[in-house]
């Protein structure tokens, strides 16, 4: 007899699986004409707003190790990486579509946990899950998520708007996720305290949607990106798209106490480690110097934590890192690149 925990998709079929996961997918019925259950979802866009669309593909053994991450965490993270893209554009996330290529070895209970984690995060941001597709896979689990969003035309944030003289800010700590990945690959069974928080930063990133909307509505924010590939790489993306350079200051890079302790124990330069870390999913933005102080003050009042001022935009197309006591180093992109280096797996 097959137990509930031992059931695979072949035991219940595609439509049996859909029936199991469809409850709780629609949390904002307004604008939804037809959710899961038809050949296509039907929804109406928001009037007088731009529509945003983003998609991400996560592949087992490239982006995650299934045996080292729970279904709930994997589901939440799979959605979070897309919500972060919407946040970087200053938008509100609206609808999500989820497609899975599933190997025979995965239990239905793991897949249900996956959707529970995804639905929990979706509900927190009023995002509907309106459909997708499921198919078989001969070896690895593959996850493709598409999310739509909307933003007022005057508030759209882009990578190509940075201007010389802008102040460079980030909305949170850098590098924690990279340290969490280290512990996932080393083994997490006996981790305590701060190290467990680093692992959580990697497994359960929080998309900065509210922060993105705040920045978009504030006025004076010229360029923005989410820190997914690593701050050094993502800052370089903004600089390249905008035809400018950036000068970052090492003593202003926001390094959490947990990461500082991790680097001290493991022989890393915390500033370089933080700048090269990927999957932080905070926002990096450039702000008019005349608006920087007001926006930073408003951010502190709104979110109860600082908007970290880490540098400035320069006209010369160079990337620089100023280290105390004033030495200047070249700042090279050191984050994730899917094709220039051999991928490493996360969890």
N, C-alpha and C positions, 0 to 999 in steps of 0.2 A: 504494500500500500504506500502511495506517495503522500508524505506529510505536506502540510501547508508550506512549511519552510523549505521543503525540497522541490516544490513545483517550479517548472520551467515554462517558458512561453509556449512550447509545443503542447503542454498539458491544458492550457486554457485558451489558446489561440489569440490572434491579434485583436479581435473584437471583444473577447472576454477581458483582455488587458485594458482596452480603452474604457470599458465599463467600470473597471476598478479605479482608474485614475481620473476620470472626468469630473468627479465631484470636487467642488472647491476651486475649479479652474477660473471661473468668472467671478470676480470680486467687485467689478464696476460695470453693471449691466448697461448703463447709459452708453450710447453709440454702438452697442452690439446688436446686430440684426439676427445673426445666426452663428452660434459658437460651435464647439466640437460636435460632430454628428452628421455633417453633410460633406459633399465633395470639396467644398471650400468654405472657409469662414467668411462672414460678411459683417463689416462694420463701417461706420461713417467717420470720415476725418473731422477734426476740429476746424470749424470755420475760421477764416482769417489767420491761420497759423501755418507755418511750414511743417511738412511731414519729414521726419527723420527715420532712416532705416539702417540697422546695423546687424551684422551676422558674425558669428564666431564658430569655429570648428575645433573641438577638443578630441584628441586621439589618445587612447590608452597606450602607455609606455613611452609616449612623447610628452604629453601634458600632465599625466597623472598615473599613479600606480593604484589600481583598483583595490588591491589587497591592503593598502595603507591609508585608505580614506573611506569613511562611512558613506552609505548611499545618501543620507541627508546632507552631508557636507558637500558631496560632489554635485548634487542637484542645485544647492544654493549657489555654489561657486560658478557653475555653468551659466546660470542666469546673471550673476553679479557682473561677470566680465562684459556682458552686453549692456547692462544698465549703466556701467561706468562710461561706456562710449556715448550714451545719450547724455549723461551728466557733463561730459567734456564739451558738448555742443550747447550746453545751457538749457537742455530740454526737459520735458516731463515724459517719462516712459509710459507707454499706453498698452500695447498688445505684444504678446510673445508667441512664438511658434517653435516647437521642439521636435527634432527628428533624431531618431536613434537607430544605429546599426548594432544589433545585439547578438553576441555569440551564444551558443546553446548552453554554455556553462553557467550563465548568470541566473540566479534564482529570482523568481517573481517578487519575493519579499525585498530584495535589494533594489529592484526597479521601483517598487512602490515607495520605498524609503527615499529614493532619488526624487520622485515627484513630490513627496511630502516636503522635503527640504526646499525644492524649487517653489512650491506653492506658498510656503511660509514667507519666503522673501518677496514673492510677487504680491502677496496680500499686504505686506508692510508698505509697498509703494503703489498700491492701487493698480497693479498690472494684471490684465487678463491673460490667461493661457488659452489660446483659441484654436490650437490644432498642431499639425505637424505630420510626421510619418514614422512608421517603424518598419524595419526590414531586418533580415538576418545578416550576420557577419561570420566569416569562417574562423576568425581568431580574436580580434580585439573589439572592445566597446568603442564606438565613435558617436559623438554628441554634436549635433549642429543646432544652434539656437539663433533665431532671428527675432529682433525686437524693433517695434516701431515706436516713435515718439513724436512730440510736437513742440514747437517753440514759436513765439511771436517773431516775425521777420526782423524787427529792429534789435532783438536780443540774441540772435544767433551768434554763438562763439565759434571761431575757426582757428586753425593753426597758422594761417598766413597773415595775421593782422598785427604781429608784434612790431613795435616802432622803436628806433633809437631813443634812449632816455627813459623807456618804460622800466618799471620795477618788476622783478620776477618774484612771484610768491608760489608756495605750495600749501595745500590745505591740510597736511598731516605728516606723520612720521614717514621717513624713508628707510628702506632696508630691512624692516622687520620680517617681511615675507621671505626674503632671501635666506635669512637666518633660520626661519621655520622650515624651509626646504632642506637645509643642512641637516636638521635634526630628524626630519622624516626619512631621509636617505640613510642616516646613521642608526635610526631606531628610536622610538619614542616611549617605550614601555616604562622606563624609570625616570622620566623627566619630571621636574617639579617647578612650581612657581612661574618665574619669568620665562623659562624656556618653553613651558606649555603655552604661554601667551604668544610667543613667537610662532609656534606651530599653528595656533588658531588664526594668527594674522595671514598665514599662507592658505589655510583650508577654508576660512570663512571671511574673505575680504568684504568690506562694507562699501558699496558704491556710494559716491558722494553726490547723490542726486540733489539733495536740498542745498548743499553748498554750491553746486553748479547753477541752480536757479537763482540763488542769492547773487552770485557774481554776474550772471547774465542781466539781471534786472538793475544792478547797481549803476551801470553806466561807467565808461572809462576802462573796461576790460577789453584789451585789444586782441590777445591771442590766448589760446587754451588748448590743453591736451590732457588725457589721463595718463598716469604713470603706470604703464603696463609692461613696457620693454625695459625699464630702468630710467632713472631721472637723467643720467648723462645722455642716453640715447634719445629720450623723448624731448629734452630741451633742445637737442640738436635737430630734431624733426621740425620743431617750431621755428628755430633759427633759419634752417634751410628753406622752408616754405615761405618765410617772410623776407628772405634776402638780407638778414642781419647776423650779428654775432651775439654771444652772451658772455658775461663775466659773473661767475658764481663765487661766493665767499665761503671758504671752508668752515669758518667758525660760526656760520649761520645755518649750516645744513642741519635740519631737525633730526637728531638721532635720539631715539628713546633710551631711557635708562636700561631697559632690558637688552637692547642691542649694544649699548656701550659696554655692558658687562660681558656679553657674549664675545665681542671683539677682543676685549682684554684677556679673556681666557683662551682665545683661539688664535691670537697673534695677528689680528687684522687691523688695518687702519680704518677706524669707524667711518670717516668721511668718504673715503674711496669705496668702501664696502657698501655704504648706503646709496651712493650715486650709481653704482653698478647693479643694484638689486632690481629685479623685475617683480611684477605682480603686486605692487603696493596699492594700486587703484585709488590713489589720491589724485587731486588735480594740480597741474602746474599751469600758471597763468601769468600773463604780462599785463601790467596796469599802468595807465597814465600817471606820471609822477605827481601831477596836480591832484589826483584822486586817491593816491595810494594810502595816505594816512586815514582819510575818512572811511575808505572801504575796509581797511584793516581794523579800525575801531568798530565799525558796524558788524564785521564778522565776529569779533570777540564778544560783542553784546548778544549777537544772535545765537552763537553756538557754544559760548562759554569756553573757548580755547583760542589760541592765537592763529592768525593767518601768517605763516612763516615767510619773512622777507629774506630771500636767499641770494639775490643778485640783481643785475641790471642788464638791459639790452644795449648793445653797442653797435655803431654803424659799421665798423670793420668786421668782416665775416669771419671772426675767430671765435673759438670756444676756449675760455680761460677759467682756471680755478686759482683764486688768490688764497694762499696759505699764510698763516701767521709765521713770522713777522713781516709779511708783505711780499713773500716770494710768489711768483706767478708760474703756474704749470699749464701745459696744454691739457685741455679736457677732451678726451676722446670718447666716443660712444662705446660703452663697455657692457651694455645690457644685452638682452635677448635678441637674437636674429635667427629666424627659422631656417635660413639656408646658408649663412656664412660660417656657421660653426655647428658641430655635431650637437643635436638636441640633447638636453638632459631632462630627466623625468621628474615631475613633482607629484604631490599627493593632495 
